[in-house]
């Protein structure tokens, strides 16, 4: 694994920063001060937490969890099926008795992928609705905008739906953990693939103008140098950009062999359409958030052969037990939801939360918010329908739960992502964030 990039954490809620820092510092010592326990397991600090952070959920009390995704606007194509998949998984879990005797209630809120809208909905969930935790919140700037609220209240911000590497920083921000492959790890995998398949390639890329996009671009630039690739052009696109034609025109003018789309949602789809219209015949690589977001099926032949690093198992593989379980549950509880890759992502997010909650219930003190966070930082469990099949963390030693992927290629005729080569195993190799 190549060296990781250093990134600055965006903190958008200045008013609570001092309180957040007090809650999030994790010096070595007892449970109240954070660090590691006698066995070496990482523990969050509770010394500045409100009392409810260490109070067990009452017998039979519902386990309220929240999630925030774009459910309207140009990124709704990503958010809607993911939330539907989460609801499906939790409906199935509830039908089997719930978690430690608790039925799980999911509150899904819409922020349109706009950080200014994330703040009020998360404030409501934490302060009014009293959610126990949130799961799989989307968007690098969105997560950052509300991170201090979680730290002030000591509410777990679990398995966030962004691979920005700063969300693997338990020493300084122990109440937030990523649920995605780190973007710099994904970018490293792209470079390694190109080194093998297109040595010396000229590469151009389009990156979304967020911390996540910067993690992608910094990670790829560093990896490209080590792998003998040449970056001939790069462009940025705002998350809410109405058009990307100018950026794509500039990329095509550099005559690259490969174009990488480090973007999501509508901007990714528009870029691929513009590339096809511009006659690009080279290799296209897309961030997995682009490949999975119901975009390739819409583009059809224009996306033929496009590559990505997938973390989900093949959603069409009916011979796989996890996929069969997912498809059965979607049919039973999905309320008309298609068994898509995005719905599988939501299902998978919910199931790793279930694993963490079950582990927390077994800890001294039972199912508390602090124990839930401790369980997330010390996972050794199955990760339903993931390529690697496992969810493993070890505090500051291994802060990323998802580190195995699979290069896939879009087959327009079959309308599915087809595996290319062997799984890419980076388990335990993504260094803890150091920036």
C-alpha positions in Angstrom: 0.0 0.0 0.0 1.4 3.4 -0.9 1.6 6.3 1.6 -1.7 8.0 2.3 -2.3 11.6 1.7 -2.7 14.1 4.6 -6.0 15.9 4.5 -7.4 18.7 6.7 -10.7 18.0 8.5 -13.4 20.4 7.6 -15.2 21.5 10.8 -18.3 23.6 10.0 -19.9 24.1 13.4 -17.5 26.4 15.2 -19.9 27.1 18.1 -19.5 23.6 19.6 -15.9 23.0 18.7 -14.5 23.4 22.2 -17.0 21.0 23.7 -16.5 18.6 20.9 -12.8 18.5 21.4 -13.2 17.7 25.1 -15.5 14.8 24.2 -13.4 13.5 21.4 -9.9 13.4 22.9 -8.9 9.8 23.5 -5.9 9.7 25.7 -4.7 6.3 27.0 -6.3 5.4 30.3 -9.6 4.3 31.8 -13.0 4.0 30.1 -13.8 7.6 31.2 -10.7 9.0 29.5 -10.7 6.8 26.5 -7.7 5.0 24.9 -7.3 1.3 25.4 -8.5 -1.1 28.1 -6.5 -3.8 29.8 -6.9 -6.1 26.9 -5.7 -3.5 24.4 -9.1 -2.9 22.9 -9.8 0.8 21.9 -12.3 2.6 24.0 -13.9 6.0 23.4 -13.7 8.7 26.1 -16.8 9.4 28.0 -15.4 11.9 30.5 -17.2 14.8 28.9 -20.2 13.0 27.7 -23.8 13.4 28.9 -25.0 10.7 31.2 -27.2 9.0 28.6 -24.1 8.0 26.6 -23.4 5.3 29.1 -26.9 4.4 30.0 -28.2 1.1 28.6 -31.3 1.0 26.4 -34.2 0.0 28.6 -35.8 -3.5 28.2 -38.0 -3.6 25.2 -37.3 0.0 24.3 -37.0 0.6 20.5 -33.5 1.2 19.1 -33.9 4.5 17.2 -31.3 5.0 14.5 -31.2 7.7 11.8 -29.7 8.1 8.3 -29.3 11.1 6.1 -29.1 10.8 2.3 -30.1 12.9 -0.8 -33.7 11.8 -1.3 -34.5 14.7 -3.6 -32.6 16.6 -6.3 -29.9 15.3 -8.7 -28.4 12.8 -6.2 -31.7 11.1 -5.2 -30.9 8.3 -7.6 -28.2 7.2 -5.2 -30.0 7.9 -1.9 -33.4 6.5 -2.5 -32.4 2.8 -3.2 -29.8 2.9 -0.4 -32.4 4.0 2.2 -34.8 1.4 0.8 -32.2 -1.3 1.2 -31.5 -0.2 4.8 -35.2 -0.4 5.6 -35.5 -3.8 4.1 -32.6 -5.2 6.1 -33.9 -3.8 9.4 -37.4 -5.1 8.7 -36.0 -8.5 8.3 -34.0 -8.2 11.5 -37.0 -7.0 13.4 -39.1 -9.9 12.1 -36.4 -12.2 13.6 -36.7 -10.5 17.0 -34.6 -7.4 16.6 -31.3 -6.7 18.4 -31.0 -7.9 22.0 -34.8 -7.7 22.4 -35.0 -4.3 20.8 -36.9 -3.5 17.6 -35.0 -1.1 15.3 -36.7 2.1 14.1 -35.0 3.8 11.2 -35.6 7.6 10.6 -34.4 8.6 7.1 -33.9 12.3 6.4 -33.3 14.2 3.2 -30.5 16.8 2.9 -30.3 16.8 -0.9 -26.5 16.3 -0.6 -26.4 20.0 0.7 -24.4 20.4 3.9 -26.4 23.4 4.9 -29.5 21.2 5.0 -27.6 18.4 6.8 -27.2 20.5 10.0 -30.8 21.1 10.8 -31.9 17.5 10.1 -29.2 16.0 12.2 -29.8 18.6 15.0 -33.4 17.4 15.0 -32.5 13.8 15.1 -30.1 14.1 17.9 -31.8 16.8 20.1 -35.5 16.2 19.5 -35.8 12.6 18.2 -33.1 11.3 20.5 -31.7 8.8 18.0 -29.3 6.3 19.5 -27.0 6.6 16.5 -27.0 7.3 12.8 -25.8 4.9 10.2 -24.4 5.4 6.7 -24.8 9.2 6.4 -23.8 10.4 2.9 -21.4 13.0 1.7 -17.9 14.0 2.8 -18.8 17.7 3.5 -22.1 16.7 5.0 -20.6 14.4 7.5 -18.0 17.0 8.4 -20.6 19.8 8.8 -22.3 17.9 11.7 -19.5 15.9 13.2 -19.2 18.3 16.2 -22.8 17.6 17.1 -22.1 13.9 17.4 -19.0 14.6 19.5 -20.8 17.1 21.8 -23.6 14.6 22.4 -21.5 11.5 22.2 -23.8 10.0 19.6 -22.3 7.4 17.3 -21.9 8.5 13.7 -21.6 5.0 12.3 -20.3 3.7 9.0 -20.6 7.0 7.2 -21.2 6.6 3.4 -18.0 8.4 2.4 -14.5 7.0 2.0 -12.8 10.3 2.9 -9.8 9.1 5.0 -10.3 11.6 7.8 -13.2 9.4 9.0 -10.7 6.8 10.1 -9.3 8.9 13.0 -10.4 7.3 16.3 -7.6 9.1 18.3 -9.1 12.5 17.6 -12.6 11.8 16.3 -13.8 8.6 17.9 -17.5 9.1 17.5 -17.3 8.8 13.6 -16.3 5.8 11.6 -16.3 5.2 7.9 -18.4 2.5 6.2 -16.7 2.8 2.8 -13.4 1.9 1.3 -11.1 4.8 1.8 -10.9 6.9 -1.3 -7.1 7.0 -1.4 -7.1 3.2 -1.1 -9.6 3.0 -4.0 -7.4 5.4 -6.1 -4.4 3.3 -5.3 -6.2 0.2 -6.7 -6.9 2.1 -9.9 -3.3 2.9 -10.3 -2.2 -0.6 -9.7 -4.6 -1.9 -12.2 -3.4 0.5 -14.9 0.2 -0.3 -14.1 -0.6 -3.9 -15.0 -3.0 -3.4 -17.9 -1.9 -0.1 -19.4 1.7 0.6 -18.3 2.9 4.1 -18.9 -0.7 5.3 -19.7 -1.6 9.0 -20.0 -4.4 9.7 -17.5 -6.8 12.6 -17.1 -9.4 12.9 -14.3 -12.4 14.8 -13.2 -12.8 15.2 -9.4 -15.7 16.4 -7.4 -14.7 19.6 -5.5 -15.0 18.2 -2.0 -12.6 16.7 0.6 -13.6 13.4 -0.9 -12.6 14.4 -4.3 -9.3 15.7 -2.9 -8.7 12.4 -1.3 -9.2 10.7 -4.6 -7.0 13.0 -6.6 -4.2 13.2 -4.0 -4.2 9.4 -3.6 -4.1 8.8 -7.4 -1.5 11.5 -8.1 0.9 9.8 -5.5 0.1 6.3 -6.8 0.5 7.3 -10.4 4.0 8.6 -9.8 5.0 5.3 -8.2 3.4 3.3 -10.9 4.8 5.1 -13.9 1.6 6.7 -15.1 1.4 10.3 -16.4 -1.4 12.7 -15.4 -1.9 14.9 -18.5 -5.0 16.8 -17.3 -7.2 17.3 -14.3 -10.5 19.2 -13.7 -12.8 19.8 -10.8 -16.6 19.9 -10.7 -18.8 21.4 -8.0 -21.3 19.0 -6.3 -24.2 21.1 -7.6 -22.8 21.8 -11.1 -25.4 22.1 -13.8 -22.9 21.1 -16.6 -19.5 19.5 -17.0 -19.0 19.9 -20.7 -16.2 22.5 -20.4 -14.3 20.3 -18.0 -14.7 17.2 -20.3 -13.6 19.2 -23.3 -10.4 20.2 -21.5 -9.7 16.6 -20.5 -10.3 15.3 -24.1 -8.0 18.0 -25.5 -5.1 16.4 -23.6 -5.6 13.1 -25.6 -5.5 10.8 -22.6 -5.5 7.0 -22.8 -7.6 6.9 -19.6 -10.1 9.2 -18.0 -11.0 8.7 -14.4 -14.3 10.1 -13.0 -13.8 10.8 -9.3 -17.3 12.0 -8.9 -20.9 11.0 -8.0 -24.4 11.2 -9.2 -25.5 13.5 -12.0 -22.1 15.0 -12.6 -20.7 11.6 -13.3 -23.5 10.7 -15.7 -23.1 14.0 -17.5 -19.4 13.5 -17.8 -19.7 10.0 -19.3 -22.3 11.3 -21.8 -20.0 14.2 -22.8 -17.1 11.8 -23.2 -19.1 9.6 -25.5 -20.3 12.6 -27.5 -16.7 13.8 -27.8 -15.6 10.5 -29.3 -13.5 9.2 -26.4 -12.5 5.6 -27.1 -10.0 5.0 -24.3 -10.4 3.4 -20.9 -12.9 4.9 -18.4 -12.6 4.3 -14.7 -15.3 5.6 -12.4 -15.5 6.0 -8.6 -17.6 3.2 -7.2 -20.2 5.8 -6.0 -20.6 6.6 -9.7 -20.7 3.1 -11.0 -23.2 1.9 -8.4 -25.7 4.8 -8.6 -28.0 3.5 -11.2 -26.0 5.5 -13.7 -24.4 2.9 -15.9 -27.8 1.3 -16.7 -29.2 4.6 -17.9 -26.1 5.3 -20.0 -26.2 1.9 -21.5 -23.8 1.5 -24.4 -22.1 4.8 -23.5 -20.8 3.2 -20.3 -19.7 -0.1 -22.0 -16.5 -1.4 -20.6 -16.2 1.3 -17.9 -14.3 0.1 -14.8 -14.7 0.6 -11.1 -13.7 -1.0 -7.8 -16.8 -2.7 -6.4 -17.2 -3.5 -2.7 -20.5 -5.3 -3.0 -20.9 -8.9 -4.2 -22.5 -9.3 -7.6 -26.2 -8.5 -7.0 -27.2 -10.8 -9.9 -25.4 -13.9 -8.5 -28.3 -16.0 -7.3 -25.9 -18.8 -6.3 -24.5 -16.7 -3.5 -26.3 -17.2 -0.1 -26.1 -13.5 0.9 -27.4 -12.3 -2.5 -30.3 -14.8 -2.3 -31.1 -13.6 1.2 -31.1 -10.0 0.0 -33.3 -10.7 -3.0 -35.8 -12.7 -0.8 -36.0 -9.9 1.7 -36.4 -7.2 -1.0 -39.3 -9.2 -2.4 -40.8 -9.5 1.0 -40.1 -6.2 2.7 -38.9 -3.9 -0.1 -42.2 -2.3 -1.0 -41.5 -2.5 -4.7 -37.8 -1.7 -4.5 -35.7 -3.2 -7.3 -32.9 -5.5 -6.1 -30.2 -3.1 -7.4 -26.6 -2.7 -6.4 -27.5 0.5 -4.5 -30.2 -1.2 -2.6 -27.7 -3.9 -1.7 -25.4 -1.2 -0.4 -28.1 0.0 1.9 -28.8 -3.5 3.1 -25.1 -4.0 3.7 -24.7 -0.8 5.7 -27.7 -1.8 7.9 -26.3 -5.3 8.5 -22.9 -4.1 9.6 -24.6 -1.8 12.1 -26.6 -4.9 13.3 -23.3 -6.7 13.9 -21.8 -3.8 15.9 -25.0 -3.4 18.0 -25.1 -7.1 18.8 -21.4 -6.9 19.9 -22.1 -3.8 22.0 -25.0 -5.6 23.8 -22.4 -8.3 24.9 -20.1 -5.7 26.5 -20.1 -4.7 30.2 -23.0 -2.3 30.7 -25.0 -3.6 27.8 -26.2 -1.7 24.7 -25.1 1.9 25.4 -24.0 4.5 22.9 -20.4 4.3 24.2 -20.4 0.5 23.9 -21.8 0.7 20.4 -18.9 3.0 19.4 -16.4 0.7 21.1 -17.8 -2.2 19.3 -17.5 -0.4 15.9 -13.8 0.3 16.6 -13.1 -3.3 17.6 -15.1 -5.3 15.0 -14.3 -8.8 14.0 -17.5 -10.0 12.3 -19.1 -10.8 9.0 -20.0 -8.0 6.6 -23.0 -9.2 4.7 -22.7 -9.3 0.9 -19.3 -7.5 0.8 -16.5 -8.8 -1.5 -14.2 -9.4 1.4 -16.9 -10.8 3.6 -15.5 -9.4 6.8 -15.7 -6.3 8.9 -12.5 -5.8 11.0 -11.2 -2.8 12.9 -8.7 -2.4 15.7 -8.9 1.2 16.9 -6.0 3.3 15.9 -4.1 0.2 14.5 -6.8 -0.5 11.8 -9.4 2.2 11.6 -11.1 1.1 8.3 -13.7 -1.7 8.3 -13.9 -2.1 4.6 -10.6 -2.7 2.7 -11.3 -5.3 0.1 -12.8 -4.7 -3.4 -13.2 -6.2 -6.8 -12.4 -4.5 -10.1 -15.5 -4.7 -12.3 -16.5 -3.7 -15.8 -19.9 -2.6 -17.1 -21.4 -5.0 -19.6 -24.1 -3.1 -21.4 -25.6 -6.2 -23.0 -26.0 -8.0 -19.7 -26.7 -4.8 -17.8 -24.4 -5.8 -15.0 -21.0 -5.2 -13.5 -18.7 -8.1 -14.4 -15.7 -9.0 -12.2 -12.3 -8.5 -13.7 -9.4 -10.4 -12.1 -9.1 -11.3 -8.5 -10.3 -9.4 -5.4 -8.1 -6.5 -4.3 -7.3 -7.2 -0.6 -6.0 -4.2 1.4 -7.2 -5.6 4.8 -5.3 -3.8 7.6 -3.2 -1.8 5.2 -5.0 1.5 5.1 -3.1 3.5 7.7 -5.0 5.5 10.3 -5.6 9.1 9.2 -2.7 11.3 10.2 -3.7 14.8 9.1 
